[in-house]
Amino acid sequence: MFLAKKRVDKFDGQLVVTNPTKQFTTVLEVTKLTNYFDQLPSLEDAFMHSYTQAAA
C-alpha cells in the first residue's frame, strides 16, 4: 500500500488521498491501475522526446 501511494505521489500528487475514510477504496483503485503506472515511464519518455523535438 505504501509503495502504491508513493508511486502515485510521484505524478504531481493528482491521486493522493487526503480523506482517510476513502483511502482504502483509493488504494484498491490504485492497485487496478498498477499496470498503467508501470507503462508511464515509457510514455513519459516518448512525450519528452516529442516535446524536445518540437521545441528544437
Steps between C-alpha positions, in 0.01 A plus 500: 500500500785736581665420170183573306452832680864591442464430129188712483672782689760510223243616245438853629293355786189492283364181655629547853239429765432783743188348656599197714149351477541461125856372513412130483285542190764714333772246578289234328461728197874568497562125506283464190702775333835338579548378143421847371754659733757240396470633145524867593882533495511393135205726421676788673818430302305500175325824594823673603664383179216650295510815711873551456469435127222758476693751709815454292 
